[in-house]
């Protein structure tokens, strides 16, 4: 089809040129009108050229070219053949009657006619003309001379070879050129279709500028995302558009891109924030400068895309990665970065770090479940957020731990914020219709100089927080290097406590309790000790409170119960072992099972084990506590009330539950020694206890005077260094095997 079109394009020029030549030649041979063949030949030439023009016209007018292609191909081959035959007759007949000038003209015509097919189009049509002309020229030479004109024939054949090869070469080049043109056209059409589909089916668009950076040939998609008409876009500068609509959130990306464009630099996936139609949009632009053949800048070509949704998704992911999903506060990762930033440059006023820890949050979780705990944490976060200033930064570090960084804060401002937080968290929370009261402690660390180490500042705030918890809770404390040394030691011990449990570093000492009337040893009290590898043997006053706060007292207490039962199995009847129970242990759901397992494992009768509870443990005689104590009694174990009189003593404790023994704190004994009024009160307490069936023990019996006072007041038992100091299990067994004589204890009447 393309060759046919090429033939049709060349045919009119060929016809006009040939007709003009034929007209001039016919005028030259006008005086040979007596040659009918000459007239027929010229008539054939003119008729063939006319037919060629008419056929070309019909081809261009044909609507159904594909179906008629074969017919037109045949016609376009036959017409050049007729033209060649007609011209051959002109040559043959003309040379027979030509004069010298006409002969030269006919020779020139033959050469021209043989050359013409090389420029008349595809080979099939060119050869249809070339063959008859070449054959006719050969016949004309042979007919015109009586003898074969060898030089002319050699020239004819040489020129025939040249024209023949030229026809083939030109035809090949023409076909290649046409194929490349068709391929380029197809590629252009495909690219155009792809570009249209690209812009119609995606959020991307193509863009280009001229040498002055004005937007050139903007697409409808580009105009749509820019919020402008096509007319507005064509009169707009790309850099001017970026300056007009660039927005701050891109941190100067638009200005940097304008600089690159001004320097004719390529760029790829450059994100810029643009304010379009009152909405913040994010674009990603890629562009490449285009230079002309002379090396001059001709403009930019590139692609753009609206990546607003991707940007929002990235921001959401970044928020999730840096914030607590429950409270919305920044998380530990963000806290570390923010604290390092503030420590590097706290400013002229300085800064402060507040560490918060909720009081009794674990109790809420254990009592009401984790869902209630989550609701409470959200409510706590709201109160904390309402207690801090606009510039302050709040974080949830994990669990019930929070932190607040106070930039540009003096000590008084930090204390005011801490006081507000403590006060607001002290008020009851209403969670799912349940009133919950928790409270919080706050530790404050000041950041006064640039270059402070963030980890050290955090550690100081933790130490101050720990001191706030140990000094009464629901309060705040400033970090004090001297006063917080003990807190630092406590934190160290807390960290090492679990490993110590695995290493069996906890052990028991035993202190006997003697009956005042007989001097016989009735029981021994188990006293927990920690054999620390660096600090030596630590008494309970050094680590029990720490263990209670961390929850480590539960496994430590379970080990103490098991060791006490094992030691009880080695004691002579009926000596019992008393073990102290922490209030935290009473909330251990597995406590009863652990006691029963220890009794069974060591084959000890339950009545030989007594559990001592301090009166502060039982300030809240809740239904849960009463139920636990009843289960202990149901096992057959005894219960004792320890340190009576050391705190807020209440008769209600004796009223609501029946204990087996009552142990009076040594502080009451010392106070009553030289005060008749206090001695009388103490005597009445002893009589009350004995009237309700309690055996009464006096602690702190260290002298003979103490022993005499205990007998005088009616105590049943005595415990103290006068009887025996605490001993390790083997030493205790040895002491019990040969106890000191009765006189050594000054028992009996005096």
C-alpha positions as CSV (number, residue, x, y, z in Angstrom):
1,X,0.0,0.0,0.0
2,X,2.8,2.4,0.8
3,X,4.5,1.6,-2.6
4,X,1.3,2.3,-4.3
5,X,1.0,5.7,-2.6
6,X,4.6,6.5,-3.5
7,X,3.9,5.6,-7.2
8,X,0.8,7.7,-7.1
9,X,2.8,10.7,-5.8
10,X,5.5,10.4,-8.5
11,X,3.1,9.7,-11.4
12,X,1.9,13.2,-12.1
13,X,5.4,14.7,-12.3
14,X,6.5,11.8,-14.5
15,X,3.5,12.3,-16.8
16,X,3.8,16.0,-17.1
17,X,7.6,15.8,-17.8
18,X,7.1,13.0,-20.4
19,X,4.3,14.8,-22.1
20,X,6.3,18.0,-22.4
21,X,9.3,16.0,-23.9
22,X,7.0,14.2,-26.3
23,X,5.4,17.4,-27.4
24,X,8.8,19.0,-28.1
25,X,10.0,15.9,-30.0
26,X,6.8,15.6,-32.0
27,X,7.2,19.2,-33.1
28,X,10.8,18.4,-34.3
29,X,9.4,15.5,-36.4
30,X,6.4,17.4,-37.7
31,X,7.7,17.3,-41.2
32,X,7.6,13.5,-41.1
33,X,3.9,13.4,-41.2
34,X,4.0,10.7,-43.8
35,X,5.1,8.1,-41.1
36,X,1.9,6.6,-39.6
37,X,3.9,4.6,-37.1
38,X,5.5,7.8,-35.7
39,X,2.0,9.3,-35.3
40,X,0.8,6.1,-33.6
41,X,3.8,6.1,-31.3
42,X,3.4,9.7,-30.2
43,X,-0.3,9.1,-29.7
44,X,0.5,6.1,-27.6
45,X,2.8,8.3,-25.5
46,X,0.3,11.0,-24.9
47,X,-2.5,8.5,-24.2
48,X,-0.4,6.6,-21.7
49,X,0.5,9.7,-19.8
50,X,-3.1,10.8,-19.7
51,X,-4.2,7.3,-18.5
52,X,-1.5,7.5,-15.8
53,X,-2.8,10.8,-14.5
54,X,-6.4,9.6,-14.6
55,X,-5.5,6.3,-12.8
56,X,-3.6,8.3,-10.1
57,X,-6.6,10.5,-9.6
58,X,-8.9,7.4,-9.3
59,X,-6.5,5.9,-6.7
60,X,-6.7,9.0,-4.5
61,X,-10.5,9.0,-4.8
62,X,-10.9,5.3,-4.2
63,X,-12.6,4.6,-0.8
64,X,-12.0,0.9,-0.8
65,X,-8.3,0.7,-1.6
66,X,-7.6,-2.6,0.1
67,X,-10.1,-4.6,-2.1
68,X,-9.1,-2.7,-5.3
69,X,-5.4,-2.9,-4.6
70,X,-4.6,-5.8,-7.0
71,X,-6.4,-4.1,-9.9
72,X,-4.6,-0.8,-9.3
73,X,-1.3,-2.5,-9.0
74,X,-1.8,-4.2,-12.4
75,X,-2.9,-0.9,-14.0
76,X,0.1,0.9,-12.6
77,X,2.4,-1.8,-14.0
78,X,0.7,-1.9,-17.5
79,X,0.7,1.9,-18.0
80,X,4.6,2.3,-17.6
81,X,4.9,-0.7,-20.0
82,X,2.7,1.0,-22.6
83,X,4.7,4.2,-22.1
84,X,8.0,2.3,-22.6
85,X,6.6,0.6,-25.7
86,X,5.4,3.8,-27.1
87,X,8.7,5.6,-26.6
88,X,10.5,2.5,-28.1
89,X,8.5,2.9,-31.3
90,X,9.3,6.6,-31.3
91,X,13.0,5.8,-31.1
92,X,12.9,3.0,-33.7
93,X,10.9,4.9,-36.2
94,X,12.5,8.2,-35.5
95,X,16.1,7.0,-36.1
96,X,15.1,5.7,-39.5
97,X,14.1,9.2,-40.7
98,X,16.1,11.5,-38.5
99,X,18.7,14.0,-39.6
100,X,21.9,14.5,-37.7
101,X,20.4,16.9,-35.1
102,X,17.3,14.7,-34.6
103,X,19.6,11.6,-34.3
104,X,21.5,13.3,-31.5
105,X,18.2,14.3,-29.9
106,X,16.9,10.7,-30.1
107,X,20.1,9.3,-28.6
108,X,19.8,11.8,-25.7
109,X,16.1,10.9,-25.3
110,X,17.1,7.2,-25.1
111,X,19.6,7.9,-22.4
112,X,17.1,10.0,-20.5
113,X,14.3,7.4,-20.9
114,X,16.6,4.7,-19.6
115,X,17.5,6.9,-16.6
116,X,14.0,7.9,-15.8
117,X,12.9,4.6,-14.3
118,X,15.4,5.0,-11.5
119,X,13.4,7.9,-10.2
120,X,9.8,6.7,-11.0
121,X,9.2,4.7,-7.9
122,X,9.3,1.2,-6.7
123,X,11.2,-1.4,-8.8
124,X,8.1,-3.2,-10.1
125,X,6.9,0.0,-11.8
126,X,10.3,1.2,-12.8
127,X,11.2,-2.1,-14.6
128,X,7.9,-2.1,-16.3
129,X,9.1,1.2,-18.0
130,X,12.8,0.4,-18.2
131,X,12.6,-3.0,-20.0
132,X,10.7,-1.9,-23.1
133,X,12.7,1.3,-23.4
134,X,16.0,-0.6,-23.1
135,X,14.9,-3.2,-25.6
136,X,13.6,-0.5,-27.9
137,X,16.8,1.4,-27.7
138,X,18.8,-1.7,-28.6
139,X,16.5,-2.4,-31.6
140,X,16.7,1.2,-32.7
141,X,20.5,1.0,-32.8
142,X,20.5,-2.3,-34.7
143,X,18.0,-1.1,-37.2
144,X,19.6,2.3,-37.8
145,X,23.1,0.9,-38.8
146,X,23.9,-1.6,-41.6
147,X,26.6,-3.1,-39.4
148,X,26.4,-3.6,-35.6
149,X,27.6,-0.4,-33.9
150,X,29.8,-2.1,-31.4
151,X,30.8,1.1,-29.5
152,X,27.2,2.2,-29.2
153,X,26.1,-1.2,-28.1
154,X,28.8,-1.4,-25.5
155,X,27.8,2.0,-24.2
156,X,24.1,1.0,-24.3
157,X,24.7,-2.2,-22.3
158,X,27.0,-0.4,-19.8
159,X,24.4,2.3,-19.3
160,X,21.7,-0.3,-19.1
161,X,23.6,-2.1,-16.4
162,X,24.1,1.2,-14.5
163,X,20.4,2.1,-14.7
164,X,19.3,-1.4,-13.8
165,X,21.5,-1.5,-10.7
166,X,20.5,2.1,-9.9
167,X,16.8,1.1,-10.1
168,X,17.4,-1.7,-7.6
169,X,19.6,0.5,-5.3
170,X,17.1,3.4,-5.3
171,X,14.2,1.0,-4.9
172,X,16.0,-0.6,-1.8
173,X,16.7,2.8,-0.3
174,X,13.2,4.0,-1.0
175,X,11.7,0.9,0.6
176,X,14.0,1.3,3.6
177,X,13.1,4.9,3.9
178,X,9.4,4.2,3.6
179,X,9.6,1.4,6.1
180,X,11.3,3.7,8.6
181,X,8.8,6.4,7.9
182,X,5.9,3.9,8.5
183,X,7.6,2.6,11.7
184,X,8.2,6.1,13.0
185,X,4.6,6.9,12.3
186,X,3.4,3.8,14.1
187,X,5.7,4.5,17.0
188,X,4.4,8.1,17.1
189,X,0.9,6.8,17.1
190,X,1.6,4.2,19.8
191,X,3.5,6.7,22.0
192,X,0.6,9.2,21.5
193,X,-1.9,6.5,22.6
194,X,0.3,5.5,25.5
195,X,0.7,9.1,26.6
196,X,-3.0,9.7,26.4
197,X,-3.7,6.5,28.4
198,X,-0.9,7.5,30.8
199,X,-2.5,10.9,31.6
200,X,-6.0,9.6,31.5
201,X,-5.5,6.5,33.7
202,X,-3.0,7.8,36.3
203,X,-2.3,10.7,38.6
204,X,0.9,11.5,36.6
205,X,1.2,14.0,33.8
206,X,3.8,15.2,31.3
207,X,5.2,18.7,31.2
208,X,7.6,20.8,29.2
209,X,8.9,24.3,29.0
210,X,10.4,26.5,26.4
211,X,13.8,28.2,26.7
212,X,12.4,30.9,28.9
213,X,10.9,28.3,31.3
214,X,7.4,29.1,30.2
215,X,5.0,26.1,30.3
216,X,4.7,24.8,26.7
217,X,1.8,22.6,25.4
218,X,0.3,21.8,28.8
219,X,-1.9,18.8,29.0
220,X,-5.4,18.8,30.3
221,X,-4.2,16.7,33.3
222,X,-1.5,19.2,34.2
223,X,-3.9,22.1,34.1
224,X,-6.4,20.1,36.2
225,X,-4.0,19.3,39.0
226,X,-2.6,22.9,39.0
227,X,-6.1,24.2,39.3
228,X,-5.8,26.4,36.2
229,X,-7.2,26.6,32.6
230,X,-5.1,25.7,29.6
231,X,-4.9,29.4,28.7
232,X,-3.6,30.3,32.1
233,X,-1.0,27.5,31.9
234,X,0.4,28.6,28.6
235,X,1.1,32.1,29.9
236,X,2.7,30.8,33.1
237,X,6.3,30.4,34.1
238,X,7.2,27.1,35.8
239,X,9.5,28.8,38.4
240,X,6.9,31.5,38.9
241,X,4.3,28.9,39.6
242,X,6.6,27.2,42.2
243,X,7.3,30.5,43.9
244,X,3.6,31.4,44.0
245,X,2.3,28.1,45.4
246,X,5.3,26.8,47.3
247,X,4.5,26.0,51.0
248,X,6.6,25.8,54.1
249,X,6.2,22.1,55.0
250,X,8.7,21.1,52.3
251,X,11.6,22.7,54.2
252,X,12.6,24.8,51.2
253,X,12.3,22.0,48.6
254,X,10.5,24.4,46.2
255,X,13.3,27.0,46.4
256,X,16.0,24.3,46.0
257,X,14.2,23.0,42.9
258,X,13.9,26.5,41.4
259,X,17.7,26.8,41.9
260,X,18.3,23.6,40.0
261,X,16.1,24.7,37.2
262,X,17.9,28.0,37.0
263,X,21.2,26.1,36.7
264,X,19.7,23.8,34.0
265,X,20.3,20.7,36.1
266,X,18.4,17.5,35.8
267,X,16.4,16.4,38.8
268,X,14.4,13.3,39.8
269,X,11.5,12.6,42.1
270,X,11.9,16.0,43.8
271,X,9.0,16.5,46.3
272,X,7.5,19.9,46.8
273,X,4.6,21.1,48.9
274,X,2.2,23.4,47.1
275,X,-0.8,25.3,48.3
276,X,-3.4,24.8,45.6
277,X,-7.0,26.0,46.0
278,X,-6.6,26.4,49.7
279,X,-5.4,22.8,50.1
280,X,-1.9,21.5,50.8
281,X,-0.8,19.2,48.0
282,X,2.5,17.3,47.5
283,X,4.0,16.9,44.0
284,X,6.9,14.7,42.8
285,X,8.6,16.3,39.8
286,X,11.2,14.8,37.5
287,X,12.8,16.9,34.7
288,X,15.6,16.9,32.2
289,X,17.0,20.0,30.4
290,X,16.9,19.8,26.6
291,X,19.6,21.4,24.4
292,X,19.5,22.2,20.7
293,X,22.0,21.2,18.1
294,X,23.8,24.4,18.7
295,X,24.2,23.6,22.4
296,X,21.7,26.2,23.5
297,X,19.2,25.5,26.2
298,X,15.8,24.7,24.6
299,X,13.7,24.0,27.7
300,X,12.8,21.2,30.1
301,X,10.9,18.0,29.6
302,X,9.6,15.9,32.5
303,X,6.9,14.1,34.3
304,X,5.0,15.0,37.5
305,X,2.7,13.2,39.9
306,X,0.5,14.1,42.8
307,X,1.9,12.1,45.8
308,X,-0.3,13.8,48.4
309,X,-1.9,10.5,49.5
310,X,1.5,8.8,49.6
311,X,2.8,11.7,51.7
312,X,-0.1,11.5,54.1
313,X,0.4,7.7,54.4
314,X,4.1,8.3,55.2
315,X,3.2,10.8,57.8
316,X,0.7,8.4,59.3
317,X,3.2,5.6,59.4
318,X,5.8,8.0,60.9
319,X,3.3,9.1,63.6
320,X,2.5,5.4,64.4
321,X,6.2,4.6,64.6
322,X,6.9,7.5,67.0
323,X,3.7,7.6,69.1
324,X,1.9,5.4,71.6
325,X,-1.2,3.9,69.9
326,X,-3.2,3.9,73.2
327,X,-2.7,7.4,74.5
328,X,-1.5,9.3,71.4
329,X,1.6,10.5,73.4
330,X,5.0,10.3,71.8
331,X,6.7,7.0,72.5
332,X,10.1,5.9,74.0
333,X,11.9,6.3,70.6
334,X,10.7,9.9,70.3
335,X,11.5,10.6,74.0
336,X,15.1,9.5,73.5
337,X,15.6,11.8,70.5
338,X,13.8,14.8,72.2
339,X,15.8,14.4,75.4
340,X,19.1,14.4,73.5
341,X,18.0,17.5,71.6
342,X,17.1,19.4,74.8
343,X,20.3,18.2,76.6
344,X,22.4,19.5,73.7
345,X,21.0,23.0,74.1
346,X,18.7,23.6,77.1
347,X,18.7,27.4,76.5
348,X,19.5,30.2,78.8
349,X,16.6,29.3,81.3
350,X,17.5,25.7,81.3
351,X,15.1,22.8,81.0
352,X,13.7,20.0,83.1
353,X,12.6,16.3,82.8
354,X,9.7,14.9,84.7
355,X,9.3,11.2,85.1
356,X,5.9,10.0,86.3
357,X,4.8,6.6,87.7
358,X,1.2,5.8,88.7
359,X,0.5,4.5,92.2
360,X,-1.5,1.3,92.5
361,X,-2.0,0.9,88.8
362,X,-1.1,-2.8,89.0
363,X,-3.9,-3.3,91.5
364,X,-6.4,-1.8,89.1
365,X,-5.1,-4.1,86.3
366,X,-5.3,-7.2,88.6
367,X,-8.7,-6.3,90.0
368,X,-10.6,-5.1,87.0
369,X,-8.6,-6.4,84.0
370,X,-6.3,-4.9,81.3
371,X,-9.2,-3.3,79.4
372,X,-10.0,-1.2,82.5
373,X,-6.3,-0.4,82.8
374,X,-6.2,0.8,79.2
375,X,-9.2,3.1,79.8
376,X,-7.5,4.4,82.9
377,X,-4.2,5.1,81.0
378,X,-6.1,7.1,78.4
379,X,-7.8,9.2,81.1
380,X,-4.4,9.7,82.8
381,X,-2.9,10.9,79.6
382,X,-5.7,13.5,79.2
383,X,-5.1,14.9,82.6
384,X,-1.4,15.0,82.1
385,X,-1.9,16.8,78.8
386,X,-4.1,19.3,80.6
387,X,-1.5,19.9,83.3
388,X,1.4,20.9,81.1
389,X,2.1,24.0,79.0
390,X,1.8,24.4,75.3
391,X,5.5,24.0,74.6
392,X,6.0,21.0,76.9
393,X,6.3,17.5,75.4
394,X,4.6,14.5,76.9
395,X,5.6,10.9,76.4
396,X,4.4,7.4,77.4
397,X,7.5,5.3,78.0
398,X,5.6,2.0,78.6
399,X,3.2,0.5,81.1
400,X,2.2,3.2,83.6
401,X,5.4,5.2,83.1
402,X,5.2,8.7,81.6
403,X,7.6,11.5,81.0
404,X,7.4,15.2,80.3
405,X,10.2,17.4,78.9
406,X,9.9,21.0,79.9
407,X,11.9,23.3,77.6
408,X,12.9,26.7,78.8
409,X,11.9,26.0,82.4
410,X,13.3,27.1,85.7
411,X,13.1,25.1,88.9
412,X,9.9,26.9,90.1
413,X,8.1,26.3,86.8
414,X,9.0,22.6,86.8
415,X,7.8,22.2,90.3
416,X,4.5,24.0,89.5
417,X,3.9,21.6,86.6
418,X,4.8,18.5,88.7
419,X,2.4,19.8,91.5
420,X,-0.4,20.2,89.0
421,X,0.1,16.7,87.6
422,X,0.2,15.1,91.1
423,X,-2.9,17.1,92.2
424,X,-5.0,16.2,89.1
425,X,-4.1,12.5,89.1
426,X,-5.0,12.3,92.8
427,X,-8.7,12.9,92.0
428,X,-10.8,9.8,91.4
429,X,-11.3,8.5,87.9
430,X,-14.6,7.3,86.6
431,X,-14.0,4.3,84.3
432,X,-17.0,2.4,83.0
433,X,-19.1,3.6,86.0
434,X,-16.4,2.5,88.5
435,X,-14.6,5.1,90.7
436,X,-10.9,4.4,90.7
437,X,-8.3,6.3,92.8
438,X,-4.6,5.9,92.0
439,X,-2.4,9.0,92.3
440,X,1.1,9.4,90.9
441,X,4.7,10.2,91.9
442,X,6.9,12.6,89.9
443,X,10.7,12.8,89.8
444,X,12.3,16.0,88.5
445,X,15.8,16.4,87.0
446,X,17.0,19.8,85.9
447,X,19.0,20.4,82.7
448,X,21.1,23.5,83.4
449,X,24.0,23.3,81.0
450,X,24.5,22.4,77.3
451,X,26.0,19.0,76.6
452,X,24.3,17.1,79.4
453,X,24.2,13.4,78.9
454,X,20.6,12.3,78.2
455,X,20.9,8.9,79.9
456,X,22.3,10.6,83.1
457,X,19.5,13.1,83.2
458,X,16.9,10.3,82.8
459,X,18.6,8.4,85.6
460,X,18.5,11.4,87.9
461,X,14.8,11.8,87.2
462,X,14.2,8.1,88.0
463,X,16.1,8.4,91.3
464,X,14.0,11.4,92.3
465,X,10.9,9.5,91.3
466,X,12.0,6.5,93.4
467,X,12.5,8.7,96.4
468,X,9.1,10.3,95.9
469,X,7.6,6.8,96.0
470,X,9.4,5.7,99.1
471,X,8.6,8.9,101.0
472,X,4.9,8.7,100.8
473,X,3.7,8.5,97.2
474,X,1.3,11.1,95.6
475,X,4.1,13.6,95.6
476,X,7.1,14.9,93.7
477,X,10.7,15.3,94.4
478,X,13.7,17.1,92.9
479,X,16.8,15.2,92.2
480,X,19.2,15.6,95.1
481,X,22.7,13.9,94.6
482,X,23.2,13.3,98.4
483,X,19.7,12.1,99.2
484,X,19.3,10.0,96.1
485,X,22.4,7.9,96.7
486,X,20.2,5.4,98.6
487,X,17.6,5.5,95.8
488,X,20.3,4.6,93.3
489,X,21.4,1.7,95.5
490,X,17.8,0.6,95.7
491,X,17.5,0.7,92.0
492,X,20.6,-1.4,91.6
493,X,19.3,-3.9,94.1
494,X,16.0,-4.1,92.3
495,X,17.8,-4.8,89.0
496,X,19.9,-7.6,90.6
497,X,17.1,-9.2,92.6
498,X,15.7,-11.6,90.0
499,X,19.2,-13.0,89.2
500,X,19.8,-13.4,93.0
501,X,16.6,-15.5,93.1
502,X,18.0,-17.8,90.5
503,X,21.3,-18.1,92.3
504,X,19.6,-19.0,95.6
505,X,21.2,-16.1,97.3
506,X,18.2,-15.6,99.6
507,X,18.4,-17.5,102.9
508,X,16.7,-17.5,106.3
509,X,18.0,-16.8,109.8
510,X,15.9,-17.9,112.7
511,X,15.2,-16.3,116.1
512,X,13.6,-18.3,118.9
513,X,10.6,-17.3,120.9
514,X,10.5,-18.6,124.5
515,X,7.6,-19.2,126.9
516,X,7.9,-16.9,129.9
517,X,6.5,-19.3,132.4
518,X,8.7,-22.4,131.5
519,X,11.5,-21.0,129.4
520,X,10.7,-23.6,126.7
521,X,11.2,-22.6,123.1
522,X,7.8,-22.6,121.4
523,X,8.7,-21.4,117.9
524,X,11.3,-19.7,115.8
525,X,10.7,-16.8,113.5
526,X,12.2,-17.0,110.0
527,X,14.0,-13.8,109.0
528,X,14.8,-13.3,105.3
529,X,18.4,-12.4,104.3
530,X,20.1,-11.6,101.0
531,X,23.6,-12.8,100.6
532,X,24.7,-10.1,98.1
533,X,28.0,-10.7,96.3
534,X,29.2,-7.1,96.8
535,X,27.4,-5.7,99.8
536,X,27.4,-8.8,102.0
537,X,24.4,-10.1,103.9
538,X,21.5,-7.6,103.7
539,X,18.7,-7.6,106.2
540,X,15.0,-7.3,105.2
541,X,15.0,-3.5,105.8
542,X,17.4,-3.1,102.9
543,X,15.5,-4.9,100.2
544,X,12.0,-6.1,101.1
545,X,10.4,-2.7,100.4
546,X,12.1,-2.7,97.0
547,X,10.9,-6.2,96.3
548,X,7.4,-5.3,97.2
549,X,7.4,-2.4,94.8
550,X,8.7,-4.4,91.9
551,X,6.6,-7.5,92.7
552,X,9.8,-9.6,93.2
553,X,8.5,-10.3,96.8
554,X,6.1,-12.9,95.4
555,X,8.9,-15.4,94.2
556,X,11.1,-14.4,97.1
557,X,8.3,-15.0,99.6
558,X,7.4,-18.3,98.0
559,X,11.0,-19.4,98.4
560,X,11.0,-18.3,102.1
561,X,7.9,-20.3,102.7
562,X,9.4,-23.4,101.2
563,X,12.7,-23.0,103.2
564,X,10.8,-22.4,106.4
565,X,8.8,-25.6,105.9
566,X,11.9,-27.6,105.1
567,X,13.5,-26.2,108.3
568,X,10.4,-27.0,110.4
569,X,10.7,-30.6,109.3
570,X,14.1,-30.8,111.1
571,X,12.9,-29.2,114.4
572,X,11.9,-31.1,117.4
573,X,8.2,-31.3,118.3
574,X,6.4,-29.1,119.0
575,X,8.6,-26.2,117.9
576,X,6.9,-24.2,115.1
577,X,8.3,-21.8,112.5
578,X,6.7,-18.4,111.9
579,X,7.0,-16.8,108.5
580,X,6.3,-13.2,107.6
581,X,3.7,-12.5,104.8
582,X,4.0,-9.4,102.7
583,X,0.8,-7.5,101.8
584,X,1.7,-8.0,98.1
585,X,1.7,-11.8,98.6
586,X,-1.9,-11.6,99.8
587,X,-2.8,-10.6,96.2
588,X,-1.0,-13.5,94.7
589,X,-3.7,-15.8,93.4
590,X,-1.4,-18.8,93.7
591,X,-0.5,-18.1,97.4
592,X,-2.6,-20.9,98.9
593,X,-1.4,-23.4,96.3
594,X,2.2,-22.5,97.0
595,X,1.7,-22.9,100.8
596,X,-0.1,-26.3,100.4
597,X,2.7,-27.5,98.0
598,X,5.4,-26.5,100.4
599,X,3.7,-28.3,103.3
600,X,3.3,-31.5,101.3
601,X,6.7,-31.4,99.8
602,X,8.4,-31.1,103.2
603,X,5.9,-33.3,105.1
604,X,5.2,-30.7,107.7
605,X,2.0,-30.6,109.8
606,X,0.2,-27.3,109.0
607,X,-0.1,-26.3,112.7
608,X,3.7,-26.1,112.9
609,X,3.7,-23.2,110.4
610,X,2.5,-19.7,111.5
611,X,2.2,-16.8,109.1
612,X,2.7,-13.3,110.6
613,X,1.1,-10.2,109.1
614,X,1.8,-6.7,110.2
615,X,-1.1,-4.5,111.2
616,X,-0.3,-2.1,108.3
617,X,-0.9,-5.0,106.0
618,X,-4.4,-5.3,107.3
619,X,-5.4,-1.6,107.4
620,X,-7.9,-2.4,104.6
621,X,-9.6,-5.6,105.9
622,X,-11.3,-6.2,102.5
623,X,-13.3,-9.2,101.6
624,X,-10.5,-10.5,99.5
625,X,-8.0,-10.3,102.4
626,X,-10.4,-12.0,104.8
627,X,-11.0,-14.8,102.3
628,X,-7.3,-15.4,101.9
629,X,-6.7,-15.6,105.7
630,X,-9.6,-18.0,106.0
631,X,-8.1,-20.2,103.4
632,X,-4.7,-20.2,105.2
633,X,-6.6,-21.2,108.4
634,X,-8.4,-23.9,106.5
635,X,-5.1,-25.4,105.6
636,X,-4.4,-25.8,109.4
637,X,-1.8,-23.1,109.6
638,X,-1.7,-20.5,112.4
639,X,-1.9,-16.8,112.0
640,X,-0.1,-14.1,114.0
641,X,-0.5,-10.3,114.1
642,X,3.0,-8.8,114.1
643,X,4.3,-5.4,115.2
644,X,1.1,-4.4,117.0
645,X,1.4,-0.8,118.2
646,X,4.0,0.2,115.6
647,X,1.5,2.0,113.4
648,X,-2.2,2.7,113.2
649,X,-3.3,0.0,115.6
650,X,-7.0,-0.8,115.3
651,X,-9.2,-3.1,117.4
652,X,-11.1,-3.7,114.2
653,X,-8.3,-5.9,113.0
654,X,-8.9,-8.2,116.0
655,X,-12.7,-7.7,115.7
656,X,-13.0,-9.0,112.1
657,X,-10.6,-11.9,112.2
658,X,-9.4,-14.4,114.8
659,X,-5.6,-14.6,115.1
660,X,-3.7,-17.1,117.1
661,X,-1.0,-14.9,118.4
662,X,-0.4,-11.2,119.0
663,X,3.1,-9.8,118.9
664,X,3.6,-6.4,120.6
665,X,6.2,-4.1,119.0
666,X,9.3,-3.4,121.0
667,X,8.7,0.4,120.8
668,X,5.7,0.0,123.1
669,X,7.7,-2.1,125.6
670,X,10.5,0.5,125.8
671,X,7.9,3.4,126.2
672,X,6.1,1.5,129.0
673,X,9.3,0.7,131.0
674,X,9.4,4.1,132.8
675,X,5.9,5.4,132.2
676,X,3.2,4.0,134.6
677,X,0.4,5.3,132.4
678,X,1.7,3.6,129.3
679,X,2.5,0.5,131.3
680,X,-1.2,0.4,132.4
681,X,-2.4,0.8,128.8
682,X,-0.1,-2.0,127.6
683,X,-1.2,-4.3,130.4
684,X,-4.9,-3.8,129.4
685,X,-4.0,-4.6,125.8
686,X,-2.4,-7.8,126.9
687,X,-5.3,-8.8,129.0
688,X,-7.7,-8.0,126.2
689,X,-5.7,-10.2,123.8
690,X,-5.6,-13.1,126.3
691,X,-9.3,-12.7,127.0
692,X,-10.1,-13.4,123.3
693,X,-7.7,-16.4,123.2
694,X,-4.5,-14.8,121.8
695,X,-1.1,-15.8,122.9
696,X,0.9,-12.5,123.4
697,X,4.6,-12.2,122.6
698,X,6.8,-9.3,123.5
699,X,9.5,-8.2,121.0
700,X,12.8,-6.6,121.9
701,X,13.6,-8.5,125.1
702,X,17.2,-7.6,125.4
703,X,17.8,-7.2,129.2
704,X,16.7,-8.8,132.4
705,X,14.6,-5.7,133.1
706,X,12.7,-6.3,129.9
707,X,12.0,-9.9,130.8
708,X,10.7,-8.8,134.2
709,X,8.4,-6.2,132.6
710,X,7.0,-8.7,130.2
711,X,6.2,-11.1,133.1
712,X,4.7,-8.4,135.1
713,X,2.4,-7.3,132.3
714,X,1.2,-10.9,131.6
715,X,3.0,-11.6,128.4
716,X,3.1,-15.3,127.4
717,X,6.3,-15.3,125.3
718,X,9.4,-13.3,124.8
719,X,11.6,-12.7,121.8
720,X,14.9,-10.8,121.6
721,X,18.6,-11.0,122.1
722,X,18.1,-11.9,125.8
723,X,16.6,-15.1,124.6
724,X,18.8,-15.6,121.5
725,X,20.0,-13.6,118.5
726,X,19.0,-14.7,115.0
727,X,21.0,-17.8,113.9
728,X,21.5,-19.7,110.6
729,X,19.6,-23.0,110.3
730,X,22.5,-25.3,111.3
731,X,23.5,-23.0,114.2
732,X,19.9,-22.8,115.3
733,X,19.6,-26.6,115.4
734,X,22.8,-26.8,117.5
735,X,21.5,-24.1,119.9
736,X,18.1,-25.9,120.3
737,X,19.9,-29.1,121.1
738,X,21.5,-27.6,124.2
739,X,19.7,-24.3,125.1
740,X,21.0,-22.2,128.0
741,X,19.7,-23.0,131.5
742,X,16.5,-21.4,132.8
743,X,18.4,-19.2,135.2
744,X,20.2,-17.7,132.3
745,X,16.9,-16.2,131.2
746,X,16.0,-15.1,134.7
747,X,12.8,-16.9,134.4
748,X,10.7,-17.4,137.6
749,X,9.8,-15.2,140.5
750,X,12.1,-12.3,141.4
